Amino acid sequence: MTTQPTGPASGTAPAPEAGAVLETGVAGDGLDLEAAQSVLGVDDSRFRHDYLEVRGLRVEFDGFVAVQGVDLTVTAGDLRFLIGPNGAGKTTIVDAITGLAAASGSVQFGGVDLLGKKTHRIARAGVGRTFQTASVFEELSVLQNLDIAAGAGRGPLALLRRRTSTPEAVEQALETVGLAHLRDVQAGILAHGQKQWLEIGMLLVQDARLLLLDEPVAGMSQAEREQTGELLQRIGAQRTVVVVEHDMEFLRAFASSVTVLHLGQVLAEGTYAEVQADPRVQEVYLGSAGATRGARRRGAAPTSAAPTTDEKEA
């Protein structure tokens, strides 16, 4: 059964009632993992040849080398986590893949070269991402956000034409991310975790085949983190998923493999147990401080001491 959409042409979503507490969001039902299976389906044949291949990736800002010589291969079924101290280059790598940071080297997904392409062309190649701060249309409703995302592949005339029903993929996504009963609520008053779920739903209705998620469980309760981890495992069984994360408990519970970054380079890669036992990783996280990001200037060799706490994320 479909419902009348509150399309973008009909204005903004209803404002919250007086006295609503915006900071804490609104109560949700949690993720519906059975509905998730309906959205994702069981036919993964079209994802079979999709994989992310990064070779020799280098990102430089005015002589400062933020990422240097990174090689990365991620296949469908491998829920890959990127970890590392602040300033390690995790988000910068995602920015380079999605066209938000100029880079050299090679980035391919599904056999398509991504470097040098405009962001919208990268999105059309099946690449989607979330941000540390959820990027949703806060003045529009949950339904409108998903409807806009679902319309990314429609032409201008189709977008302007008012539809009489909600696309099935949008209905399913609403159930999947546990926001069906909040469909007409302004996205801006959702809790942070709910906004992250909404963003994941937006990627699903766009049919993204490569999902790059930046700290998707930040601000969530333990139960929400567990539900999100299970959802990502289901998505990652078919699609290619890369997660930037600082929550080590979440990583240990759900990561298929881990890439550890330090000073813009790959330090170690393997299962959680393998990287945890790596002496180089132990040195970075537990060793004496002393490395400086200035060592990553052009022509300088990085050291491998632990980062300082005031480094900013690159």
N, C-alpha and C positions, 0 to 999 in steps of 0.2 A: 504493500500500500504506500502510495506517495502522498506528499502534502504540498500545499502551495508554498513555493519558495518565497522568502523575503529578499528578492533580488536586489543588487546594488542600486537599481534604478528607483527602488521604492524608498530610499532614504536610509538613515542610520537605524541601528537597533534600538529597542526601548532602553531608556536610561534606567539605572538602578533606582529602587525606591529610596525615599528619604531615610537616612539612618543606616544604609547599607555600609558594611565595612569593606572597603575596596581592597585593603592590603591582604586580607585573608582569602579573598576569592569567594566562591560559592560552593556549596556541597555538591559532590559528584558521586556517581555510582561505581567508579572504578572502571578498569578496562574489562571488556568482554572478549575473552580469548577465543570463545567459540565463534563469535561474529568475525573475529580477525581471520579465522580460517576461511570463512565465506568470502571475505575481501581478497585474500591472497590466493585462494584456490589451491588445487593440487597439481595442476599442469605446469611444470617448471621447464618444459622443453625450450621455450623462447629465451630463457635465461642461461641456457647451457653454455653458451660461448662468451658470456659476459665475464670480464675480469678487469680489474684495475692494474695497470702496469706503469710504474713511475721509474724513470731512469735518469740518474745524474741531475736531479732537480736542484736548482740554485736560485735563490731569491736574495736580491741585494737592494738595500735602501741607502743611496748616497754614500757608497763605499762601505757600509756596514753589511756584512754577510749574515743574513738571518737564517738561511737554509743553505747547506752546501753538500752536494754530492749524494743526495738521498735517493736510494733505490727501494722500491716497495712494490710487492705483488700481492694482491688480495683477490681471492676467488669467491664465488658464491658458495655459501655453506661455511665460510670462515668468518666468524664474527670477530673482526679485528679491533683491538683497542690500541690507541696511541697514548702513551704516558710519557712523563718526563717533568723535570722541574719547571717552574715558571721561566719563560724565556727560551725554552728548548726548541721552539719552532713548530709546535703542533698545529696551532690555528693558522699559522702562516702557510703551512703545507696545504691545508684545506682551502685557504684563500687562493693559492696558486692553481689548484685543481679546478676551482669553480670560476676562475677568471677575474678574481678580485685583487690579485697581486701579480704584477709582471714577473715572469720567470723564464729561465732557460733550462734546457734539458729536454726531456720527453715525458709526456703524460698521455696515455691512451686508455680508453675504456670501450670495450666491445669493438676494438679495432679502429676506433675513431680518434684522431689526434685532437686533443683539447687545448693545448697551449696556443695562445694567440687568438683564440676564438672569443667572441663576445659572450657575455654571461647568458643571454637568452638562447644563444645557439648551443651552449653547453647544456642548458636545461633541457632543450629539445632533444639532446643526445641521450637523455635518460638520467641525468645527474641532478640530484637534489640535496639540499643541505639545511640544517638548522643552525641557529646561533646561540651563543651563551645567553644572550637576552632574546627571548622569543620575539620573532619578527612576524606579527600578525596585524591585521587591520583592526585596531582597538575600538574604533567607533562603529564597526559593523558587528553583526551577530556571528555566533559560531557557525550557523548554517551559511551565512553569506561568505564567510572566509573560505569554507570548503567549496562552495559553489564557484567562487572566483578561481580557486585553484583547479577545479575540474574543468573550467573553461579555458585553461591556458592553451589548449590545442585548437580551440574554435576560432573561426575567422571573425573579423570586426563586426560584420552584419549579424552573425549568429549571437555574438555577445550582447548586442543592443536589443535583440528580439526577446521579448518577455516569454518565458516558458510557462507552461501550465502544470508542470510536475517537477519534482526533484529527481535528478539522476540517481539510479539505483546505487552507483558507486558512492555517492555522497551519503545516502541513507545508511549504507553499510559502514562507512567510515565513522559516522556519528555513533553507531553502536560500538564499533571497535574501540574507540578512544573514550568511551564512557561519558559522552557529552550529549547524548540524544535528548535528555530531558532539559538540557540547557541550550537547545538549538537556537532559540530566539533571544538569548542573553548576550549582551555586549561582550565581546572578547576581552575588552579592556578591564573588566572586573573579575575575570577568572584568576584563580591562584596561579603562581608561577608554574607549578607542575602541570596544571590543566592546560596552560598555554603551550607547554612543551608537547603534550599529547595532541593538542590541536594542530601543531606544526607537523607532527608525524602523520596525522590524518591527511593533512594537505599534500604531503609527499605521496601518500598512497593513492589519493584520487588523481594525482598527476601521473601515476604509474611510473614513478622514478625507479630505475633499476640499480642505480648506485646511490646509496644514502650515506651522507657524511654528517654525523651528529655531534655537535659540540656541547659536551656536558649535559646530556639529556635528562639526568635525574637530579640535577641541582635543585634544592628546595623541596624535594619530595619526601614523604614519610617512608618508613621502612617498607610498609605494605605496598605503597605506590612504586617504590624502586623495584621490588620483586616482580610486580605485575609488568612493569616496563621492561625489565630484563627478559621475562618470558616472551613478551611481544617481540622484542628485538631478535630473540632466537628464532622465532617463527618466521619473521621477515627475512632474517639472514640465511635461513635454510634454502631460500630461493634466490634472493637478491644479494648484491654485494653491499656489505655494511661496514663502515669504519666509524668508530666511536672515539672521540677525544674525551678523556675522563681523568678525574683526580680521586674519585671515590674508590679506594683500593678494595673494600669489601664487595662492592658491586662488580668490580673487575674480576676479582677472584671467583665470584659465583657464576659469571656469565660469559667471560671471554673465551673464545676458541683459541686465539693466539694474541700475543702482545708484541708491539714494537716500542722499544724504549728509545727516546730521543734525548740528546744532551748537546747543548751548544750548536744546534742546527744540524746535527749529524745523527745517523742511526748508531746507537751504542750497542744494542742487543735485540734479539728477536727470538721468539719461541713461545712455548706454553707459559702460563703464569709461574709454574714451579721452576721451569728452566731459567727464566729471567730473574726470578727471585734468588736463585742460587748463584747467579753470575757475579763474580768478584767485582767486575767493573760497575755493575749496577749498584752493588753494595757500597762501593766507594763514592759514587755520585750522590746517593741518598744519605750515607752515613759518614763519609769521609770528611776531613777537615776542609773548611771553607778557604777560598783563596783564588778560585778561578774568576776571571773578569770577562764580561762580554766583549770588552775591547780587544781581547785576544782573537776575536773572530773578524777583525778588520782584514782587509784584503792582504793576503800574503802571510798572515800570522797563524800559527798552529794553536789549536785549542788545548787547554789542559783538562784534566778529568777530576777536578775536585768538586765538592758539592756546591750548589748554587747558593747565593745569598737570598734572604727572605724578601728583599725589596726589589728583586728583579720583576719586571713587568712581562706579562705573556706576550710572546711574539706571534 
